[in-house]
């Protein structure tokens, strides 16, 4: 089942087998280099009818619709959707805060499971897969390719990814928007500890460049439900100063700030039409991926 014999801690053969029957679809037309299962912005040969257009000299006479000619006494040609493969570009946040986890798994480990499984599923359906690791800039980058040897490199990079340093996700996303030359499915896996206004600009830029954007917003249960009971030191895992505090003194302010942040994030993703998934990392990653894949299958053909 796997493209190599090396054991990967973030890949589960049983999960891959169960998810194999659910295809990964793009929500926007893609521009690939081989035939595939995704809609293309160009017309071509498939079973899905697109539109009629007037005949012009040089068109293939086999594509004339003689019934339309009989009704209108004019020549019309049938156009069909073209199907192609896609470029799946995974962007994994490897900043220091991704090393946090209160329930036996850290955010970076959870991101590895999601990214590794998506990479495998995309590769199995003939799509090109690439990976970028982001901290203080683009730490590592593998452009999308569609072969088993390249998939092994993607897995190796995920294996070696370690959470460290500050995040500059916003600037990297702007860079990715400009450097990916053709339309792609850009999947971002991060705790998104940056201002929602900055993210809005990134998402709009990616959408302007005709990329299909999906976001997995990874949060620990303790970040969502501030259940600290005794005085403790809160450490900034990205290098900022630590704070010693009594949880009861700051719980109300933290909860208010969290709700404001999540409300702003909701507004940002609605305005930019991003495929957004907020994930608590104590949830089964398989169920998260089922929702992601089924939601895209139901929304196939969205423009």
Residue frames as qw, qx, qy, qz and C-alpha x, y, z in Angstrom:
[[0.000, 0.884, 0.467, 0.000, 0.00, 0.00, 0.00],
 [0.241, -0.887, 0.087, 0.384, 2.78, 2.43, 0.84],
 [0.599, 0.775, -0.199, 0.028, 5.25, 3.78, -1.73],
 [0.319, 0.558, -0.703, 0.303, 8.17, 2.64, 0.43],
 [0.736, -0.238, -0.631, 0.059, 8.74, 0.11, 3.17],
 [0.216, 0.181, -0.504, 0.817, 9.71, 2.57, 5.86],
 [0.260, -0.621, -0.722, 0.162, 7.29, 2.76, 8.78],
 [0.021, 0.414, 0.033, 0.909, 5.67, 6.17, 9.06],
 [0.088, -0.256, -0.753, 0.599, 4.19, 7.01, 12.45],
 [0.291, 0.332, 0.159, -0.883, 1.70, 9.43, 10.90],
 [0.534, 0.152, -0.564, -0.611, 0.26, 6.92, 8.41],
 [0.540, -0.033, 0.746, -0.388, -2.31, 4.30, 9.37],
 [0.042, 0.051, -0.862, -0.503, -2.97, 1.61, 6.75],
 [0.062, 0.496, 0.856, -0.131, -6.49, 0.98, 8.06],
 [0.122, 0.719, 0.236, -0.642, -7.40, 4.67, 7.83],
 [0.079, 0.433, -0.546, -0.712, -5.97, 4.95, 4.33],
 [0.025, 0.154, 0.948, 0.278, -7.95, 1.89, 3.24],
 [0.091, 0.636, 0.702, -0.306, -11.21, 3.31, 4.61],
 [0.105, 0.752, 0.046, -0.650, -10.66, 6.72, 3.02],
 [0.264, -0.189, 0.701, 0.635, -9.51, 5.37, -0.34],
 [0.208, 0.506, 0.802, 0.240, -13.08, 5.18, -1.61],
 [0.034, 0.912, 0.324, -0.250, -13.69, 8.91, -1.10],
 [0.617, 0.424, 0.145, 0.647, -11.97, 10.98, -3.81],
 [0.276, -0.573, -0.129, 0.761, -10.33, 14.34, -3.16],
 [0.375, 0.706, 0.473, 0.371, -12.02, 16.90, -5.41],
 [0.228, -0.048, -0.025, 0.972, -11.08, 20.48, -6.16],
 [0.166, 0.697, 0.565, -0.409, -13.82, 23.10, -5.74],
 [0.252, 0.809, -0.133, -0.515, -12.45, 25.24, -8.56],
 [0.857, 0.512, -0.035, 0.042, -11.32, 24.35, -12.11],
 [0.617, -0.580, 0.398, 0.353, -7.70, 23.18, -12.16],
 [0.563, 0.743, -0.330, -0.149, -4.96, 23.34, -14.80],
 [0.760, -0.374, 0.517, 0.125, -3.04, 20.08, -14.91],
 [0.155, 0.590, -0.647, -0.457, -0.89, 18.35, -17.48],
 [0.104, -0.001, -0.973, -0.207, -2.66, 14.98, -17.75],
 [0.548, -0.376, -0.465, -0.586, -6.22, 13.72, -17.73],
 [0.102, 0.036, -0.794, 0.598, -7.74, 13.39, -14.27],
 [0.163, -0.556, -0.814, 0.016, -10.93, 13.71, -12.26],
 [0.132, -0.597, -0.303, 0.731, -11.00, 17.50, -11.75],
 [0.403, 0.842, 0.358, 0.007, -12.79, 20.12, -13.81],
 [0.516, -0.052, 0.215, 0.828, -10.62, 22.25, -16.09],
 [0.156, 0.655, 0.147, -0.724, -11.25, 25.88, -17.13],
 [0.179, 0.361, -0.627, -0.666, -10.78, 24.70, -20.73],
 [0.851, 0.201, 0.099, -0.475, -13.17, 22.69, -22.87],
 [0.014, 0.428, -0.889, -0.163, -12.28, 19.16, -23.82],
 [0.631, -0.033, -0.682, -0.368, -13.52, 15.61, -23.97],
 [0.117, -0.053, 0.848, -0.514, -15.55, 14.16, -21.12],
 [0.093, -0.434, -0.877, -0.185, -19.06, 12.86, -20.52],
 [0.096, -0.662, -0.502, 0.549, -20.24, 16.08, -18.87],
 [0.310, 0.690, 0.424, 0.499, -21.95, 18.57, -21.20],
 [0.318, -0.310, -0.203, 0.872, -20.92, 22.22, -20.79],
 [0.262, 0.656, 0.163, -0.689, -22.62, 24.40, -23.42],
 [0.653, 0.561, 0.437, 0.259, -23.48, 24.99, -27.07],
 [0.118, -0.652, 0.189, 0.725, -21.59, 27.41, -29.28],
 [0.643, 0.685, 0.003, -0.342, -21.95, 28.45, -32.89],
 [0.875, 0.113, 0.317, 0.349, -20.09, 26.42, -35.50],
 [0.090, 0.869, -0.319, -0.367, -17.00, 28.04, -37.05],
 [0.810, 0.501, -0.302, -0.041, -15.08, 26.67, -40.03],
 [0.309, 0.520, -0.731, 0.314, -12.52, 24.13, -38.88],
 [0.583, -0.294, 0.543, -0.528, -14.61, 22.64, -36.06],
 [0.088, -0.080, 0.989, 0.084, -14.89, 18.85, -35.94],
 [0.516, -0.096, -0.410, -0.746, -18.10, 17.97, -37.82],
 [0.506, -0.201, -0.837, 0.050, -18.62, 15.00, -35.48],
 [0.174, -0.266, -0.596, 0.738, -19.40, 17.47, -32.70],
 [0.280, -0.144, -0.258, -0.913, -22.27, 19.15, -34.59],
 [0.294, 0.248, 0.783, -0.489, -25.66, 18.77, -32.91],
 [0.049, -0.172, -0.713, -0.678, -28.02, 17.86, -35.76],
 [0.156, -0.652, -0.736, 0.091, -31.09, 18.09, -33.53],
 [0.152, -0.662, -0.161, 0.716, -30.24, 21.71, -32.74],
 [0.057, -0.171, 0.539, 0.823, -29.78, 22.29, -36.47],
 [0.079, -0.415, -0.839, -0.343, -33.21, 20.79, -37.15],
 [0.171, -0.739, -0.572, 0.313, -34.83, 23.10, -34.60],
 [0.133, -0.805, -0.039, 0.576, -33.03, 26.31, -35.49],
 [0.704, 0.670, 0.137, 0.192, -31.63, 25.81, -39.02],
 [0.069, 0.886, -0.426, 0.171, -28.25, 26.88, -37.60],
 [0.807, 0.157, -0.514, 0.245, -25.14, 24.88, -36.88],
 [0.451, -0.768, 0.310, -0.332, -24.16, 24.43, -33.22],
 [0.591, 0.309, -0.703, 0.246, -21.28, 22.52, -31.68],
 [0.773, -0.594, -0.204, -0.089, -21.48, 20.73, -28.34],
 [0.193, 0.646, -0.570, 0.469, -18.85, 21.68, -25.77],
 [0.846, -0.373, -0.381, 0.017, -17.89, 19.32, -22.95],
 [0.448, -0.844, 0.291, -0.054, -16.01, 19.83, -19.70],
 [0.623, 0.479, -0.577, 0.225, -12.34, 18.88, -19.76],
 [0.822, -0.569, -0.008, -0.025, -11.01, 16.78, -16.89],
 [0.459, 0.650, -0.472, 0.380, -7.49, 17.15, -15.56],
 [0.703, -0.296, -0.497, 0.414, -5.30, 16.43, -12.55],
 [0.192, -0.954, -0.039, -0.228, -4.46, 18.97, -9.86],
 [0.439, 0.377, -0.527, 0.622, -1.50, 20.29, -7.92],
 [0.644, -0.694, -0.310, -0.085, -2.02, 19.76, -4.20],
 [0.353, 0.511, -0.405, 0.671, 0.24, 22.09, -2.21],
 [0.662, -0.609, -0.427, 0.100, 0.34, 21.38, 1.52],
 [0.145, 0.657, -0.306, 0.674, 1.52, 24.21, 3.77],
 [0.738, -0.453, -0.476, 0.154, 2.41, 22.98, 7.27],
 [0.180, -0.876, 0.215, -0.391, 3.10, 25.45, 10.08],
 [0.832, -0.059, -0.419, 0.358, 6.25, 24.34, 11.93],
 [0.023, -0.683, 0.285, -0.672, 6.57, 27.33, 14.28],
 [0.108, 0.225, -0.805, 0.538, 7.16, 26.77, 18.00],
 [0.542, -0.056, 0.353, -0.760, 3.49, 26.92, 19.02],
 [0.806, 0.151, -0.410, -0.400, 2.79, 23.79, 16.94],
 [0.407, 0.229, -0.835, 0.291, 4.76, 21.80, 19.55],
 [0.355, -0.178, 0.525, -0.753, 1.99, 22.25, 22.13],
 [0.628, -0.157, -0.655, -0.390, -0.31, 19.41, 23.09],
 [0.368, -0.395, 0.537, -0.648, -2.12, 18.62, 26.34],
 [0.851, -0.010, 0.277, -0.446, -3.76, 15.32, 25.50],
 [0.789, -0.133, 0.574, 0.172, -1.01, 12.98, 24.31],
 [0.618, 0.425, 0.432, 0.500, -0.59, 14.50, 20.85],
 [0.177, -0.511, 0.032, 0.841, 0.90, 17.81, 19.74],
 [0.496, 0.722, 0.135, -0.463, -0.41, 20.02, 16.96],
 [0.208, 0.626, -0.644, -0.387, 2.55, 19.19, 14.71],
 [0.227, -0.071, 0.971, 0.025, 1.92, 15.46, 15.14],
 [0.478, 0.544, 0.596, -0.345, -1.73, 15.95, 14.27],
 [0.375, 0.764, -0.203, -0.484, -0.75, 18.05, 11.24],
 [0.038, -0.413, 0.865, 0.283, 1.59, 15.24, 10.10],
 [0.385, 0.230, 0.887, -0.112, -1.30, 12.75, 10.19],
 [0.466, 0.727, 0.317, -0.393, -3.57, 15.02, 8.16],
 [0.246, 0.769, -0.417, -0.419, -0.89, 16.05, 5.67],
 [0.176, -0.314, 0.913, 0.193, 0.51, 12.54, 5.23],
 [0.455, 0.357, 0.803, -0.143, -2.92, 11.00, 4.62],
 [0.441, 0.795, 0.135, -0.394, -3.99, 13.73, 2.18],
 [0.069, 0.670, -0.628, -0.389, -0.67, 13.38, 0.32],
 [0.291, -0.079, 0.946, 0.117, -1.12, 9.65, -0.06],
 [0.470, 0.551, 0.649, -0.233, -4.76, 9.90, -1.21],
 [0.339, 0.828, -0.098, -0.436, -3.98, 12.64, -3.73],
 [0.037, -0.538, 0.772, 0.337, -1.01, 10.72, -5.11],
 [0.404, 0.107, 0.908, -0.008, -3.10, 7.54, -5.47],
 [0.489, 0.694, 0.495, -0.189, -5.59, 9.36, -7.71],
 [0.653, 0.414, 0.305, 0.556, -2.84, 10.71, -9.97],
 [0.012, -0.984, -0.088, -0.155, -2.50, 14.23, -8.55],
 [0.536, 0.432, -0.359, 0.630, 0.78, 16.07, -7.99],
 [0.609, -0.743, -0.265, 0.083, 1.68, 16.67, -4.33],
 [0.412, 0.521, -0.308, 0.681, 3.99, 19.32, -2.86],
 [0.615, -0.649, -0.395, 0.212, 4.88, 20.38, 0.67],
 [0.231, 0.639, -0.230, 0.697, 6.08, 23.57, 2.32],
 [0.597, -0.499, -0.503, 0.376, 7.12, 23.84, 5.98],
 [0.064, 0.765, 0.064, 0.637, 6.68, 27.34, 7.41],
 [0.546, -0.570, -0.378, 0.484, 8.16, 28.98, 10.50],
 [0.115, -0.788, 0.067, 0.601, 10.27, 32.12, 10.20],
 [0.304, 0.550, -0.532, -0.567, 9.91, 31.98, 6.44],
 [0.926, 0.212, -0.165, -0.264, 9.62, 28.99, 4.14],
 [0.535, -0.596, 0.599, 0.019, 11.90, 26.55, 5.98],
 [0.337, -0.119, 0.871, 0.336, 11.63, 23.71, 3.44],
 [0.588, 0.487, 0.050, -0.644, 9.81, 23.40, 0.15],
 [0.375, -0.009, 0.866, 0.330, 9.05, 20.58, -2.28],
 [0.411, 0.261, -0.258, -0.835, 7.27, 21.66, -5.50],
 [0.807, 0.138, 0.400, -0.412, 4.36, 19.41, -6.55],
 [0.260, 0.373, -0.809, -0.374, 5.19, 16.28, -8.54],
 [0.852, -0.008, 0.106, -0.513, 3.28, 13.09, -9.26],
 [0.725, 0.276, -0.631, 0.005, 5.43, 10.03, -8.68],
 [0.847, -0.451, -0.281, 0.030, 6.12, 7.56, -5.86],
 [0.665, 0.063, -0.253, 0.700, 9.73, 8.69, -5.37],
 [0.004, -0.469, 0.056, -0.882, 8.57, 12.26, -4.81],
 [0.670, -0.570, -0.236, -0.412, 5.90, 11.11, -2.35],
 [0.824, -0.240, -0.335, 0.389, 8.66, 9.46, -0.29],
 [0.359, 0.243, -0.170, 0.885, 10.42, 12.84, -0.14],
 [0.384, -0.562, -0.133, -0.721, 7.18, 14.44, 1.09],
 [0.833, -0.463, -0.295, -0.068, 6.92, 11.81, 3.83],
 [0.702, -0.003, -0.290, 0.651, 10.59, 12.31, 4.77],
 [0.079, 0.419, -0.082, 0.901, 10.05, 16.06, 5.12],
 [0.618, -0.566, -0.185, -0.514, 6.99, 15.49, 7.32],
 [0.866, -0.264, -0.348, 0.243, 9.00, 13.07, 9.46],
 [0.584, 0.056, -0.212, 0.782, 11.76, 15.61, 9.95],
 [0.095, -0.686, -0.157, -0.704, 9.56, 18.67, 10.54],
 [0.476, -0.338, -0.593, 0.554, 10.14, 20.07, 14.03],
 [0.111, -0.916, -0.329, -0.200, 8.27, 22.99, 15.65],
 [0.593, -0.313, -0.097, 0.735, 10.68, 25.85, 16.25],
 [0.238, -0.035, 0.140, 0.961, 10.79, 29.63, 16.20],
 [0.301, 0.428, 0.241, -0.817, 8.36, 32.35, 15.25],
 [0.510, 0.473, 0.703, 0.151, 5.73, 32.15, 12.54],
 [0.091, 0.441, -0.233, -0.862, 5.71, 34.23, 9.38],
 [0.435, 0.348, 0.828, 0.068, 2.82, 32.39, 7.81],
 [0.340, 0.823, 0.279, -0.359, 1.25, 35.51, 6.31],
 [0.103, 0.758, -0.455, -0.456, 4.30, 36.52, 4.28],
 [0.272, -0.180, 0.909, 0.258, 4.86, 32.93, 3.13],
 [0.452, 0.524, 0.712, -0.120, 1.26, 32.60, 1.92],
 [0.315, 0.861, -0.033, -0.398, 1.68, 35.76, -0.16],
 [0.073, -0.572, 0.731, 0.365, 4.88, 34.27, -1.57],
 [0.393, 0.112, 0.909, 0.080, 3.13, 30.99, -2.38],
 [0.458, 0.710, 0.423, -0.327, 0.28, 32.84, -4.10],
 [0.285, 0.839, -0.281, -0.368, 2.80, 34.42, -6.49],
 [0.081, -0.546, 0.803, 0.224, 5.18, 31.50, -7.02],
 [0.516, 0.202, 0.832, -0.013, 2.71, 28.69, -7.80],
 [0.020, 0.208, -0.474, -0.855, 2.37, 29.33, -11.51],
 [0.386, -0.211, -0.683, -0.583, -0.81, 27.39, -12.19],
 [0.650, -0.428, 0.004, -0.628, -4.02, 26.89, -10.26],
 [0.397, 0.144, -0.864, 0.273, -3.60, 24.59, -7.28],
 [0.677, -0.616, -0.349, -0.201, -5.34, 23.23, -4.23],
 [0.222, 0.486, -0.531, 0.658, -3.52, 24.93, -1.34],
 [0.728, -0.523, -0.432, -0.099, -4.12, 23.19, 2.01],
 [0.067, 0.623, -0.444, 0.641, -2.94, 25.09, 5.10],
 [0.762, -0.415, -0.491, 0.076, -2.40, 23.27, 8.42],
 [0.267, 0.353, -0.349, 0.826, -1.73, 25.68, 11.26],
 [0.255, -0.558, -0.659, 0.434, -2.90, 27.00, 14.62],
 [0.158, 0.716, 0.357, 0.578, -3.18, 30.39, 12.87],
 [0.448, -0.691, -0.296, 0.484, -1.72, 32.46, 15.69],
 [0.265, 0.024, 0.211, 0.941, -1.69, 35.63, 13.59],
 [0.265, 0.359, 0.258, -0.857, -4.08, 38.52, 13.19],
 [0.538, 0.477, 0.693, -0.043, -7.26, 37.62, 11.22],
 [0.328, 0.874, -0.006, -0.360, -6.84, 40.80, 9.13],
 [0.066, -0.610, 0.706, 0.353, -3.47, 39.52, 7.88],
 [0.416, 0.079, 0.902, 0.088, -5.00, 36.15, 7.04],
 [0.489, 0.704, 0.414, -0.306, -7.81, 37.85, 5.13],
 [0.232, 0.809, -0.365, -0.398, -5.27, 39.52, 2.86],
 [0.204, -0.349, 0.889, 0.215, -3.50, 36.17, 2.29],
 [0.475, 0.330, 0.810, -0.095, -6.69, 34.30, 1.48],
 [0.446, 0.801, 0.175, -0.360, -7.87, 37.00, -0.92],
 [0.076, 0.706, -0.595, -0.377, -4.49, 36.93, -2.66],
 [0.301, -0.111, 0.938, 0.131, -4.62, 33.15, -3.09],
 [0.478, 0.555, 0.652, -0.197, -8.17, 33.32, -4.40],
 [0.299, 0.830, -0.125, -0.455, -7.25, 36.15, -6.79],
 [0.049, 0.534, -0.780, -0.322, -4.62, 33.83, -8.26],
 [0.783, 0.098, -0.352, -0.503, -7.38, 31.22, -8.79],
 [0.245, 0.201, -0.914, 0.251, -6.14, 28.79, -6.14],
 [0.707, -0.457, -0.420, -0.339, -8.56, 26.60, -4.23],
 [0.070, 0.479, -0.611, 0.626, -7.81, 27.19, -0.53],
 [0.770, -0.443, -0.435, -0.149, -8.54, 24.82, 2.37],
 [0.005, 0.596, -0.528, 0.605, -7.55, 25.50, 5.98],
 [0.740, -0.372, -0.553, 0.083, -7.26, 23.15, 8.95],
 [0.135, -0.722, 0.288, -0.615, -7.21, 25.38, 12.03],
 [0.728, -0.112, -0.643, 0.210, -5.60, 23.19, 14.70],
 [0.271, -0.641, 0.294, -0.655, -6.31, 24.05, 18.34],
 [0.302, 0.038, -0.885, 0.352, -5.66, 22.18, 21.57],
 [0.412, -0.627, -0.644, -0.151, -8.64, 21.51, 23.91],
 [0.450, -0.531, -0.353, 0.625, -7.00, 23.64, 26.62],
 [0.149, -0.045, 0.203, 0.967, -6.86, 26.57, 24.21],
 [0.296, -0.392, -0.562, -0.665, -10.58, 26.28, 23.53],
 [0.654, -0.640, -0.338, -0.219, -11.63, 25.55, 27.12],
 [0.178, 0.635, -0.485, 0.575, -9.44, 27.40, 29.62],
 [0.840, -0.455, -0.232, -0.185, -9.45, 24.74, 32.35],
 [0.478, 0.329, -0.559, 0.592, -6.38, 25.65, 34.41],
 [0.618, -0.654, -0.422, -0.115, -6.90, 25.31, 38.17],
 [0.653, -0.621, -0.071, 0.428, -3.75, 26.57, 39.87],
 [0.045, 0.924, -0.237, -0.295, -1.21, 29.36, 39.41],
 [0.836, 0.055, 0.390, 0.382, 1.25, 28.58, 36.63],
 [0.132, -0.587, 0.361, 0.712, 3.69, 30.05, 34.17],
 [0.710, 0.614, 0.335, -0.081, 2.40, 30.48, 30.60],
 [0.450, -0.418, 0.492, 0.617, 5.25, 30.22, 28.11],
 [0.555, 0.714, -0.103, -0.414, 5.28, 31.73, 24.61],
 [0.848, -0.048, 0.476, 0.228, 6.54, 28.81, 22.52],
 [0.621, 0.669, 0.182, 0.365, 7.57, 31.17, 19.73],
 [0.592, 0.194, -0.187, 0.760, 10.12, 33.06, 21.81],
 [0.176, -0.723, -0.067, -0.664, 8.12, 35.78, 23.56],
 [0.080, -0.386, 0.646, -0.654, 8.16, 36.49, 27.31],
 [0.398, -0.308, -0.864, 0.025, 6.53, 34.07, 29.75],
 [0.361, -0.486, 0.050, -0.794, 3.76, 35.15, 32.14],
 [0.220, -0.127, -0.890, 0.377, 3.11, 33.85, 35.65],
 [0.401, -0.238, -0.106, -0.878, -0.60, 34.17, 36.42],
 [0.340, 0.131, 0.803, -0.472, -3.51, 32.96, 38.49],
 [0.048, 0.241, 0.821, 0.516, -5.93, 31.34, 35.97],
 [0.038, -0.704, -0.687, 0.174, -9.03, 32.64, 37.77],
 [0.110, -0.684, -0.060, 0.719, -7.79, 36.21, 37.33],
 [0.062, 0.418, -0.513, -0.748, -7.38, 35.97, 33.57],
 [0.316, 0.245, 0.910, 0.113, -9.98, 33.35, 32.53],
 [0.324, 0.764, 0.466, -0.307, -12.71, 35.89, 31.68],
 [0.126, 0.795, -0.296, -0.514, -10.36, 38.08, 29.64],
 [0.198, -0.267, 0.865, 0.375, -8.92, 35.04, 27.85],
 [0.358, 0.427, 0.830, -0.016, -12.38, 33.69, 26.98],
 [0.284, 0.843, 0.218, -0.402, -13.50, 37.08, 25.69],
 [0.027, 0.683, -0.536, -0.495, -10.36, 37.46, 23.56],
 [0.294, -0.045, 0.923, 0.244, -10.73, 33.90, 22.22],
 [0.386, 0.614, 0.675, -0.136, -14.36, 34.43, 21.20],
 [0.210, 0.857, -0.069, -0.466, -13.47, 37.72, 19.52],
 [0.110, -0.497, 0.745, 0.431, -10.65, 36.02, 17.61],
 [0.323, 0.180, 0.919, 0.139, -12.85, 33.11, 16.49],
 [0.354, 0.761, 0.450, -0.305, -15.65, 35.48, 15.43],
 [0.138, 0.795, -0.330, -0.489, -13.18, 37.51, 13.37],
 [0.212, -0.269, 0.878, 0.334, -11.81, 34.31, 11.86],
 [0.413, 0.458, 0.784, -0.071, -15.33, 33.20, 10.91],
 [0.312, 0.853, 0.130, -0.398, -15.93, 36.51, 9.17],
 [0.039, -0.649, 0.606, 0.458, -12.62, 36.25, 7.29],
 [0.277, -0.045, 0.926, 0.251, -13.28, 32.75, 5.93],
 [0.404, 0.634, 0.632, -0.187, -16.84, 33.62, 4.90],
 [0.231, 0.865, -0.075, -0.439, -15.70, 36.71, 3.01],
 [0.046, 0.613, -0.697, -0.369, -12.88, 34.86, 1.25],
 [0.897, 0.183, -0.125, -0.382, -14.87, 31.64, 0.57],
 [0.152, 0.501, -0.843, 0.124, -12.14, 29.47, 2.09],
 [0.823, -0.182, -0.505, -0.183, -12.83, 25.80, 2.87],
 [0.068, -0.576, 0.555, -0.597, -12.28, 26.22, 6.61],
 [0.807, -0.294, -0.508, -0.066, -12.17, 23.48, 9.25],
 [0.233, -0.674, 0.489, -0.502, -11.62, 24.31, 12.91],
 [0.831, -0.009, -0.557, 0.013, -10.20, 21.21, 14.58],
 [0.546, -0.683, 0.403, -0.269, -9.70, 20.32, 18.23],
 [0.405, 0.508, -0.759, -0.050, -6.73, 17.94, 18.19],
 [0.373, -0.138, 0.847, -0.352, -8.39, 15.49, 20.59],
 [0.771, 0.376, 0.159, -0.489, -10.79, 14.65, 17.73],
 [0.778, 0.054, 0.574, 0.250, -10.20, 11.65, 15.45],
 [0.004, -0.523, 0.418, 0.743, -8.25, 12.90, 12.44],
 [0.153, 0.172, 0.896, 0.380, -10.03, 10.30, 10.32],
 [0.110, 0.727, 0.656, -0.167, -13.39, 11.90, 11.06],
 [0.025, -0.744, 0.073, 0.664, -11.95, 15.32, 10.26],
 [0.073, -0.291, 0.705, 0.643, -10.79, 14.03, 6.87],
 [0.173, 0.430, 0.877, 0.131, -14.12, 12.32, 6.18],
 [0.112, 0.824, 0.384, -0.400, -15.91, 15.66, 6.63],
 [0.066, -0.645, 0.367, 0.668, -13.32, 17.38, 4.45],
 [0.123, -0.093, 0.846, 0.510, -13.49, 14.84, 1.60],
 [0.148, 0.548, 0.823, 0.018, -17.28, 14.34, 1.66],
 [0.067, 0.802, 0.229, -0.547, -17.86, 18.09, 1.78],
 [0.003, -0.522, 0.511, 0.682, -15.72, 18.54, -1.31],
 [0.146, 0.155, 0.918, 0.336, -17.44, 15.67, -3.14],
 [0.134, 0.705, 0.665, -0.206, -20.81, 17.30, -2.46],
 [0.071, 0.865, 0.035, -0.496, -19.52, 20.67, -3.63],
 [0.535, -0.048, 0.593, 0.600, -17.83, 19.39, -6.80],
 [0.307, 0.568, 0.542, 0.538, -18.09, 21.87, -9.62],
 [0.175, -0.902, -0.252, 0.302, -18.30, 25.02, -7.48],
 [0.545, 0.571, 0.057, 0.612, -16.66, 27.99, -9.18]]
